[in-house]
Amino acid sequence: MKITLSLLVFFYNFNLFAETKSNSESNNLIPRFVSLKSSKANLRVGPSTDYPIILQYIYPTMPLKVIQEYDKWGKIIDFENNEGWIFVNLLSNNRYGVIISLNKDFVDIYKKPNGRIFGQIGRGNVIKLNKCLNNWCKVKIDNYKGWVESKYIWGVLKNEAF
């Protein structure tokens, strides 16, 4: 019984480690957010060009969440919960996010965290993430820069700072 329990604890701990680190050659953290480099990228059912295409992304800088890696492929989820495999050479470490909100069509943008509101950004807009700390992100959209609460951004892990 003790041996079975010990093995169970060992495999449970191993799986926890596997969920926070990549098991690929890249040694990148899993999960992590990336963005598309290209204006055309195919999302596939499996990690090879032999698998059927689920959909094609046509928006460069689209933020994606990498949840698994295999060889030169990343399994991703997008902000609409589409899930599949994409060739990693089509991905960039540049950080972007999508404005999300369940209750409203716009979220406030501030001059500084907890500062004065100077505008709003509409739900669904893709924004450049310059930095995030203390649940706030400095963002850029077109020629505008400001701070948005990270809870309104898909593309940032909870309490992530960079």
C-alpha positions as a printed Julia matrix, in Angstrom:
162×3 Matrix{Float64}:
   0.0    0.0     0.0
   2.85   2.43    0.86
   4.6    1.7    -2.44
   1.41   2.34   -4.41
   0.81   5.59   -2.54
   4.42   6.66   -3.09
   4.19   5.96   -6.82
   0.9    7.82   -7.01
   2.44  10.86   -5.28
   5.5   10.66   -7.56
   3.42  10.61  -10.76
   1.12  13.34   -9.45
   4.11  15.6    -8.73
   5.64  14.76  -12.11
   2.41  15.81  -13.85
   2.34  19.09  -11.92
   5.86  19.82  -13.15
   4.91  18.92  -16.71
   2.06  21.44  -16.65
   4.35  24.32  -15.73
   7.34  23.49  -17.97
   7.55  22.42  -21.54
   8.6   18.89  -22.27
  10.01  19.98  -25.63
  13.47  21.12  -26.64
  12.45  24.78  -26.25
  12.25  24.67  -22.43
   9.6   27.42  -22.57
   7.02  27.68  -19.82
   3.65  26.07  -20.36
   1.18  27.71  -20.39
   2.41  30.96  -21.93
   1.07  33.63  -24.25
   2.48  34.34  -27.7
   1.23  36.09  -30.83
   1.09  35.37  -34.54
   4.01  36.54  -36.69
   2.21  36.03  -39.95
  -1.02  37.24  -41.5
  -1.83  33.65  -42.49
  -1.52  30.68  -40.14
  -3.37  27.38  -40.15
  -4.75  25.86  -36.96
  -4.75  22.07  -37.32
  -6.3   19.08  -35.58
  -2.85  17.6   -34.85
   0.87  18.47  -34.87
   1.65  17.92  -38.56
   0.69  19.25  -41.98
  -0.92  15.83  -42.52
  -3.75  16.83  -40.15
  -6.8   18.75  -41.4
  -7.04  22.52  -40.96
  -9.59  23.68  -38.36
  -9.37  27.35  -39.28
  -6.99  29.89  -40.74
  -5.87  32.98  -38.82
  -5.51  36.08  -40.98
  -4.74  38.63  -38.26
  -1.06  39.18  -37.43
  -0.38  39.83  -33.71
  -3.38  37.68  -32.67
  -2.66  36.57  -29.09
  -2.62  32.82  -28.47
  -2.08  30.68  -25.38
   0.37  27.77  -25.79
  -0.8   24.85  -23.65
   1.39  22.05  -24.99
   4.35  21.51  -27.33
   5.36  18.62  -29.54
   8.42  18.75  -31.78
   8.05  22.01  -33.78
   4.34  22.42  -33.04
   2.44  24.22  -30.32
  -1.04  23.34  -29.12
  -2.85  26.62  -28.6
  -6.12  28.13  -27.47
  -7.34  31.5   -28.72
  -9.61  33.98  -26.94
 -12.68  32.36  -28.52
 -11.64  28.91  -27.17
 -10.61  27.52  -30.56
  -8.02  24.85  -29.83
  -5.54  23.13  -32.12
  -1.95  22.86  -33.33
   0.14  25.51  -35.08
   3.69  25.46  -36.44
   5.92  27.3   -33.92
   7.8   29.27  -36.59
   4.56  31.19  -37.11
   4.56  32.36  -33.48
   6.28  35.32  -31.83
   7.07  36.09  -28.19
   5.75  39.65  -28.7
   2.88  40.15  -26.28
  -0.58  41.21  -27.35
  -3.96  40.88  -25.71
  -7.66  41.11  -26.5
  -9.98  43.37  -24.54
 -12.66  41.25  -22.87
 -15.57  42.14  -20.63
 -18.7   40.21  -19.83
 -20.73  43.21  -18.63
 -19.81  46.09  -20.92
 -18.83  46.92  -24.47
 -15.93  49.17  -23.41
 -13.3   49.17  -20.66
 -11.62  52.23  -19.21
  -8.05  53.2   -20.04
  -6.13  55.2   -17.44
  -3.16  57.6   -17.55
  -1.62  55.51  -14.73
  -2.86  52.62  -12.57
  -5.78  53.86  -10.43
  -5.28  57.27  -12.01
  -7.49  59.45  -14.18
  -9.59  57.78  -16.89
  -8.81  59.3   -20.28
 -10.63  56.98  -22.66
 -12.15  53.61  -23.38
 -11.26  50.6   -25.51
 -13.94  48.44  -27.08
 -14.34  44.76  -26.35
 -12.6   42.57  -28.95
  -9.82  45.02  -29.79
  -6.28  43.62  -30.02
  -3.8   45.66  -27.98
  -0.01  45.65  -27.63
   1.07  44.75  -24.08
   4.11  46.81  -23.08
   4.28  45.68  -19.45
   2.1   44.26  -16.7
   2.42  44.51  -12.93
   0.14  44.53   -9.91
  -2.87  43.49  -12.03
  -2.47  46.44  -14.43
  -1.06  46.44  -17.97
   0.41  49.3   -19.95
  -1.1   48.94  -23.4
  -0.92  50.54  -26.81
  -3.6   50.68  -29.47
  -2.94  52.76  -32.59
  -1.16  55.88  -31.25
  -2.75  55.72  -27.79
  -1.03  54.42  -24.67
  -2.43  53.9   -21.2
  -3.15  51.42  -18.41
  -5.92  48.8   -18.3
  -6.8   46.44  -15.46
  -5.46  43.01  -16.45
  -8.79  41.33  -15.61
 -10.13  42.9   -18.82
  -7.35  41.47  -21.0
  -7.22  37.99  -22.5
  -3.53  37.32  -22.99
  -2.18  37.76  -19.47
  -1.85  35.05  -16.83
  -3.33  35.84  -13.43
  -0.85  37.97  -11.39
   1.66  37.88  -14.26
   4.33  40.59  -14.29
   6.68  41.37  -17.16
